[in-house]
Amino acid sequence: MSVNGTKYDYLIVGAGVYGSVCAHELTKRGKTCLVIDKRDVIGGNCYTENVNGIHVHKYGAHIFHTNDKKLWDYVNQFAEFKQYTHNVIANYKGKMFTLPFNMWTFNQIWGVNTPEDAKEFIESQKFRGNVNNLEQQAISMVGVDIYEKLIKGYTEKQWNKPCSELPPSIIKRLPVRFSWDSNYFNDKFVGMPVGGYTQIFEKMLEGSDVELGVDYFDNKEYYDSIAEQVIYTGPIDKFFGYEHGQLEYRSLRWETVTKSEDNFQGVPVMNYTDSQTPYTRILEHKWFDTKTKKELSLVLNTLTIMMVQMNHTIQLETKRIQKFTNSITI
Ligand SMILES: Cc1cc2nc3c(=O)[nH]c(=O)nc-3n(C[C@H](O)[C@H](O)[C@H](O)COP(=O)(O)OP(=O)(O)OC[C@H]3O[C@@H](n4cnc5c(N)ncnc54)[C@H](O)[C@@H]3O)c2cc1C
């Protein structure tokens, strides 16, 4: 019972990182919390599910990375983290390229071996006018060839808009390295929790009441009445009843395939960068894991095919993905 007679001090809507950290910190300070989530699981986007011994990142690949030692120490109290190096491969019409853009990528695209030669290629192809959109920004950073093969199709699938209509800011933070370093993250601390992410949320939510599979908006009046304060971590436009219209969210759709083959692509994340392939990435979750190669080869493999939800083409995409999944021998 809260100080003012309601059942809880806090109602927390959402059992993801934000909600769970709030619940943990408030409980530690003697507050009572009810955490609700419309999903049947805790962890929000970071939820991992144990499938045949592999920790499947059900809502997309999550790599913990930070430059903040305090944050790193904080998360390490809930799980043991193993150092992890994230390497991503881009698949453009069956040809493989290393991401983020580095000497390996320049070598694969142009056959160059030195930073000087790579810079010369970029200089010769670079956009030189005033940058007003993502296309111009990308071409001014890496030239036309890389833009056409590795950026255009992928970005347009992600955003469902031509690159010429997207803001340059989206691509500005993309690293371009003139070294042979293909490690995706530059952060001081990059890790993967041994045993998956879900255990972290289980520990954070200890001491709070948790209700899963319930939507706050289905019973808002009731939930508001049982707590002194509400912490809401869901979509902000919905919270305000779309008072200012709907935000342009992009949602993702995943198709999961289980395979007995022990190594499908040899890398956790492969990006499909052409515009024809109807998905953006395939995740092979076992490569996120911290097990030994021998242990990994003994378990069934789980792949996730990640697609951006484009409402008007979803029927077509579903058919194409069906064709793809059928073509994989299970
Ligand atoms: C594909 C993908 C990959 C990512 N990869 C990384 C990465 O590698 N590293 C990284 O640091 N970050 C990554 N992120 C970002 C990371 O997922 C978010 O920053 C983080 O999950 C945000 O946590 P949150 O608690 O704010 O939101 P969420 O994790 O979205 O949690 C919000 C919760 O609220 C619930 N909810 C919403 N509305 C309601 C309602 N009406 N009633 C009840 N419950 C509700 C939802 O079900 C959800 O569980 C990635 C994100 C995506 C989508």
The ligand as an SDF file (V2000), in Angstrom:
LIG
                    3D

 53 58  0  0  0  0  0  0  0  0999 V2000
   16.1160   -4.2340  -34.0610 C   0  0  0  0  0  0  0  0  0  0  0  0
   16.7030   -3.4450  -32.9180 C   0  0  0  0  0  0  0  0  0  0  0  0
   18.0360   -3.6540  -32.5690 C   0  0  0  0  0  0  0  0  0  0  0  0
   18.5910   -2.9140  -31.5330 C   0  0  0  0  0  0  0  0  0  0  0  0
   19.8950   -3.1760  -31.2060 N   0  0  0  0  0  0  0  0  0  0  0  0
   20.4470   -2.5230  -30.1700 C   0  0  0  0  0  0  0  0  0  0  0  0
   21.7940   -2.8250  -29.7670 C   0  0  0  0  0  0  0  0  0  0  0  0
   22.4610   -3.6600  -30.3660 O   0  0  0  0  0  0  0  0  0  0  0  0
   22.3020   -2.1530  -28.7040 N   0  0  0  0  0  0  0  0  0  0  0  0
   21.5680   -1.2040  -28.0340 C   0  0  0  0  0  0  0  0  0  0  0  0
   22.0910   -0.6070  -27.0790 O   0  0  0  0  0  0  0  0  0  0  0  0
   20.2920   -0.9120  -28.3790 N   0  0  0  0  0  0  0  0  0  0  0  0
   19.7190   -1.5380  -29.4300 C   0  0  0  0  0  0  0  0  0  0  0  0
   18.4200   -1.2600  -29.7870 N   0  0  0  0  0  0  0  0  0  0  0  0
   17.6780   -0.2470  -29.0180 C   0  0  0  0  0  0  0  0  0  0  0  0
   17.0510   -0.8670  -27.7520 C   0  0  0  0  0  0  0  0  0  0  0  0
   16.1940   -1.9390  -28.1240 O   0  0  0  0  0  0  0  0  0  0  0  0
   16.2240    0.1980  -27.0180 C   0  0  0  0  0  0  0  0  0  0  0  0
   17.0250    1.3220  -26.7460 O   0  0  0  0  0  0  0  0  0  0  0  0
   15.6610   -0.3290  -25.7080 C   0  0  0  0  0  0  0  0  0  0  0  0
   15.0190   -1.5610  -25.8830 O   0  0  0  0  0  0  0  0  0  0  0  0
   14.6860    0.6930  -25.1750 C   0  0  0  0  0  0  0  0  0  0  0  0
   14.1230    0.2040  -23.9860 O   0  0  0  0  0  0  0  0  0  0  0  0
   12.7290    0.7200  -23.5010 P   0  0  0  0  0  0  0  0  0  0  0  0
   12.4550    0.0940  -22.1900 O   0  0  0  0  0  0  0  0  0  0  0  0
   12.6640    2.2040  -23.5840 O   0  0  0  0  0  0  0  0  0  0  0  0
   11.6940    0.2450  -24.6250 O   0  0  0  0  0  0  0  0  0  0  0  0
   11.2090   -1.2200  -25.0540 P   0  0  0  0  0  0  0  0  0  0  0  0
   12.2940   -2.2260  -25.0030 O   0  0  0  0  0  0  0  0  0  0  0  0
   10.4850   -1.0100  -26.3510 O   0  0  0  0  0  0  0  0  0  0  0  0
   10.1510   -1.5900  -23.9160 O   0  0  0  0  0  0  0  0  0  0  0  0
    8.8800   -0.9660  -23.8550 C   0  0  0  0  0  0  0  0  0  0  0  0
    7.8960   -1.9930  -23.3880 C   0  0  0  0  0  0  0  0  0  0  0  0
    6.6340   -1.3490  -23.2070 O   0  0  0  0  0  0  0  0  0  0  0  0
    5.6190   -2.2270  -23.5840 C   0  0  0  0  0  0  0  0  0  0  0  0
    4.4240   -1.4560  -23.8960 N   0  0  0  0  0  0  0  0  0  0  0  0
    4.2840   -0.5190  -24.8700 C   0  0  0  0  0  0  0  0  0  0  0  0
    3.0270   -0.0390  -24.8550 N   0  0  0  0  0  0  0  0  0  0  0  0
    2.3620   -0.6840  -23.8600 C   0  0  0  0  0  0  0  0  0  0  0  0
    1.0270   -0.6470  -23.3810 C   0  0  0  0  0  0  0  0  0  0  0  0
    0.1080    0.1510  -23.9260 N   0  0  0  0  0  0  0  0  0  0  0  0
    0.6830   -1.4590  -22.3470 N   0  0  0  0  0  0  0  0  0  0  0  0
    1.5960   -2.3010  -21.8030 C   0  0  0  0  0  0  0  0  0  0  0  0
    2.8730   -2.3850  -22.2330 N   0  0  0  0  0  0  0  0  0  0  0  0
    3.2480   -1.5880  -23.2460 C   0  0  0  0  0  0  0  0  0  0  0  0
    6.1930   -2.9380  -24.8140 C   0  0  0  0  0  0  0  0  0  0  0  0
    5.5440   -4.1650  -25.0210 O   0  0  0  0  0  0  0  0  0  0  0  0
    7.6610   -3.1050  -24.4240 C   0  0  0  0  0  0  0  0  0  0  0  0
    7.9220   -4.3620  -23.8330 O   0  0  0  0  0  0  0  0  0  0  0  0
   17.8180   -1.9580  -30.8360 C   0  0  0  0  0  0  0  0  0  0  0  0
   16.4790   -1.7530  -31.1800 C   0  0  0  0  0  0  0  0  0  0  0  0
   15.9200   -2.4890  -32.2040 C   0  0  0  0  0  0  0  0  0  0  0  0
   14.4720   -2.2730  -32.5670 C   0  0  0  0  0  0  0  0  0  0  0  0
  1  2  1  0
  2  3  1  0
  2 52  2  0
  3  4  2  0
  4  5  1  0
  4 50  1  0
  5  6  2  0
  6  7  1  0
  6 13  1  0
  7  8  2  0
  7  9  1  0
  9 10  1  0
 10 11  2  0
 10 12  1  0
 12 13  2  0
 13 14  1  0
 14 15  1  0
 14 50  1  0
 15 16  1  0
 16 17  1  0
 16 18  1  0
 18 19  1  0
 18 20  1  0
 20 21  1  0
 20 22  1  0
 22 23  1  0
 23 24  1  0
 24 25  2  0
 24 26  1  0
 24 27  1  0
 27 28  1  0
 28 29  2  0
 28 30  1  0
 28 31  1  0
 31 32  1  0
 32 33  1  0
 33 34  1  0
 33 48  1  0
 34 35  1  0
 35 36  1  0
 35 46  1  0
 36 37  1  0
 36 45  1  0
 37 38  2  0
 38 39  1  0
 39 40  1  0
 39 45  2  0
 40 41  1  0
 40 42  2  0
 42 43  1  0
 43 44  2  0
 44 45  1  0
 46 47  1  0
 46 48  1  0
 48 49  1  0
 50 51  2  0
 51 52  1  0
 52 53  1  0
M  END
$$$$
